Amino acid sequence: MLRCSHSPGQALPVQSQALGGLSEIRETCMNAHRDIDGVLVQWGDRLFYPGNRMLKVKVPPRLGTSLRSQAKAIRNRIEATVVRRSPQVMLKVTGGGRGMGGIAAHFRYISKNGRLTIEDDRGSIESGKEAVHAMLEQWRFGGSLIDENSPRREAFNLVLSMPRGTAGHGVLQAAREFARIELKDHRYVMVLHEHQENPHVHLCVRAESMDGVRLNPRKSDLHRWRETFAERLRGLGIDAEATRQASRGEGKCYPALWQTCAQKQGRLKKSPVPSKSGEAYRRSRVGALEAWARIGSALRLSDQATDRELAIRISNFLRESMFGRELAMQKDRGLRSRTPMRSLAPVDSQAIKEVKRER
C-alpha cells in the first residue's frame, strides 16, 4: 500500500511545483494584458480624445479595474470605428448673427418663414410668422439689448446632422438633450430639417447667457459637443460616433451654409475646396496613423484572438482611408514625400517596452 509521508493540508512537492508554475504563468499573462491595456489607453487617449495631452499611464501593481475599464472603452471606440464603421455625427458652427437683423434672417431661413415648427429652450413649440416674431422679441430684450446691427457676434448658428437613413425624430431628440447639457442658461431655438438628404437640426443659440456669460466655442469645445451629441444618440439606440477626421485618415471639407445656399441659387463664383491639404493636415494625419500603428502592434502581441483580429481590421481600415490611399499613390509614383513614413511602419513590441519603462 502506498503511503503519503506529507502532513495533512501540506501540498505534495510535485503539486507545489505545478501550482507555482501555474502562478507564474498566470502572473505573466496578467502582466501581458496589463501592458497591452496600457498601450491602448496611452495611444487611444491621443487618438480619440484630442485636446488632452499625451497620457502617461501609471500601471498599478495589479490589473486594476480602472485600467481595464479604460482599455475596454478604447476597444469599443476602435471597434465602432474600424469594424462597425459607425455613422459619424456632424456638428458645425455655420456662422452667427451680428445684431437682430442677422438673427431674424436666420430664424426666417431655418423655419422657412414660419412654415416649419420652431422650438425654444423652454420647450415651447410654435409655428407661423407671428410665433417667430415673438421669439425674436424675447431675444432682443431678454438680457442685454441686442441692436439691429452689432459689432460683435450675438448668436451662433449650429447644425447637428446624421447620415441619410437616420430617423429625424431621433436626431431632434438628441439635439434637445445636447442643448440642455451644453447650452444650459442660454436662449436657443431649433428646427428639424428632413427635406434634404441628411436629417439635421438647425440650432441658433444666443451668445450671452442669462447670467451674462458669453459663449465662445473653441476647437476643444466643438469636439466635446460632438461627443455629447453622439452619446445622446446612442442613448436613444442610434449607432453614432464622433471620431475626428484625422483619426479616420479623412480630410473632407464641408462648405459653409452661405456657400451651400449660393451654390443652389447659382450665385457661387468659386467652388468650395473639396478636401483639406497643407502641412497641418499632414501632421495631424501622420500623428493619428502613428497612434493606430502603436495600437495595432500591441494588439498583434495579444494572446486573445479578438485582439489579433482587431489588429487586422485596423490595418485594413488604414489602407482604405483617404490619407492611406494618398500615401499609397505617392509610393506607387516613386515620389519621395516629406511625410515621416517610419511612423507608419510596424513597431512590434516597441509600444510595450515604452509602457514597461514607465512602471
Protein Blocks (a to p, Z undefined) as FASTA:
>chain_A
ZZdfbdehiacfklmmmmmmmmmmmmmmmmmmmmmmmmmmmmmmmmmmghiacddddddf
bdcfklmmmmmmmmmmmmmmmmnopacdddddfbdcedjklmmmmmmmmnonolaccddf
kopacedjklmmmmmmmmmmnccdddfbdfbdfbdcddddddehiafklmmmmmmmmmmm
mmgoiacdddddfkbmbdcddddddfbafkopacdddfklmmmmmmmmmmmmmmnopacd
dddfklnopacdcddfklmmmmmnopafbdcdfbdcdjklmmmmmmmmmmmmmmmmmmmm
pcbfklmmmmmmmmmmmmmpmklmmmmmmmmnopacfbdfklmpcekjmmmmmmmmmZZ
